[in-house]
Amino acid sequence: MGINRPSLYLHFGNKEALYLKAFERFSRMSAQLLESCLSAPSARAGVERLLREGVMMSTDPHGPGVCFITQAPLKSGEVSAEALGELARRRATVALTLRARFDKAVMVGELPPSTNTESLANYYAVLMQGLALQAQHGGEQAALLDVLAVAMAAWPARS
C-alpha cells in the first residue's frame, strides 16, 4: 500500500491523533450497536443480543477487532491527559448506557425494584470486555457463547 509511519503522521499529526481518530470510528460503530441492541423490547433481550453480537464480531477473523475494548495501546507517557480522559469517558459510556436501560427496566417492572442497576451494568460491561479478551487470545466462539448463556442465567428474577 505504500503507507509508512511518516506518511501516516503527516496526515494525522502524531501517534495520539491517529489513535484517537481510529478510536472515534470504533466508538461510533460500538455506540450504534449498543443503541440498536438496547432498543429491544426488553432489557434482557437487548443485553443478550449485545453480548451475542459482541462474541460474533470478536471471533470473526474479518471483524473490526477488539483491541479498543480490551486495552489502551497508548500509555500515559505517550498521550495527553486530555486524551486519556476522553478515552476513559468513552469507555465508561457502555456501563452508563446499560445502567440507564436497567433503570428503565426497573421502572416498568421488568427488573425487581431492589436491583442495583449500577452493579448490574458494570457486571455486563466487564463481561463484554472479558469475552472480547478471551476472543483476542483465541477463545472459541462456541465456548464464549456458553459463557454468555451462564451470564444470562444470572439475570435478576422479577419479584
N, C-alpha and C positions, 0 to 999 in steps of 0.2 A: 504494500500500500504506500510505501514511501513516507510513512509517518515516523518521526523520531521525536525525542524529548524536546529539543529546541523548537521544532515547528509547533508542537502542542503548546508549549509555554508561550510562544509568540502569539498564538491565537487566544489563549485563556489567561495569560499573565503569569501564573505560577501554579505550583502543585496544589495549593489550597483552593484557588479559584476553579481549577479543573475538577477537583474532588467535589467541591460544593455544587458545581453545575451538574455533575453526574448524580449526586445525592438528591438534588432538587428534582431531577427527572424521575428517579426511582421513587421518591416521596409522592409525587403526583400519581404515579401508577398505583402505589400502595393505598393512597387515600381513596382513589376511585374504587378499588377492590373492597376496601373496608366499608365505604358507603353503600356499595351495591349489596354486599353480603348482609350488612346490618339493617337493610331495609326489608328484610324478610318479614313475614307475618309475625314471627315470634323471635325473641332474643335468642332462645336456644337454637332454633333453626339457622339463624344468622351466624352465630358463633360456630356451629358445626360446619356450615358451608365455608366460613372464613378459614377454619383450620384445614379442611379438606383441600380447598383451593391452594392454601399455602404448601401443603405436602405435595400436591401435584406439581406446582410450579418449582418447588425447591428440588424435586427429584427428576425434573425434566432436563436432560442434558442440553437442550436448546432453549431453556428458560432464561429468565433475566438474572439468575444467580441470587445468592443470599448474603453476600459479604456485608451489605449495608445493614442487614438485620443482626448479624452475629458479631460484628466487630467494627471498630472505627479505625480505618487504616492510618489516619493521621494522628500523631502523638502530640501532646500539648506543646512540645518544643517546636513543632513544625507548623503550628496553626495558631491563629489569634484567639484570644479569649472570647471575642465576639462570635467567631465561627464555632468554637466549641459549645458556646451557649445555644446557638441556633441548632446545632446537631442534637443536643440534648432535648431541646424543646420539641423538635420534630419527632424524635423517638418517643417522647412522652405522650404524643398525640394519640397513639394507639390505645394506651390504657385509659386516657381521658375520654376517648370516644366510646370505648367499651363501657366505661362507668356510666356515661350519660344514657346509653341504651339500657343498661341494667336498672338505672334509676327509673326510667320509663316503665320497664317491665314490673318493677315493684308497685308503681302507681296503678297499673291496670290489673294487678293481681296475678300476673304470670310468675312472679317470684315472691316468696314469702316476705312480709314486712321486716322480718328480722335479718334479712340478707345484708351482709356487709358488702355493698357494691364496689367499694374501693378495693377490698381484698380479692373479690371475685374477678374484677377487671385485671388486677395485677397478676393473678393466677393464670388467666388465659393469655395475657401478653407475654409472660415468661414462658408459658408452654409454646407459644408461637416461635419464640426465639430458640428454645430448646429443640424443637422439631427441625427448624432451619439449620441449626448447628449440627444435628445428627445427620441430616441430608448432606451437608457440606463435607462431612467426614465419612461418607459412604453408606449412610443408613439407607436401607432398602424401603421402597415405597410401602410394601405390604406391612412391614414391621411398624412403620410410622403411622399408618392408618389404624393398626391395632392400638397404639398408644392413644390416638385420637378417640377411639371407642371407649377406652378406660376413662379418659378425661371427661367425656360427655356423660358417662355413667355417674360421675361425681356432681352433676348438675343439681343445684338445690331443689328439693321437692317442695311442691306447694303445700302450704299448711291447711 
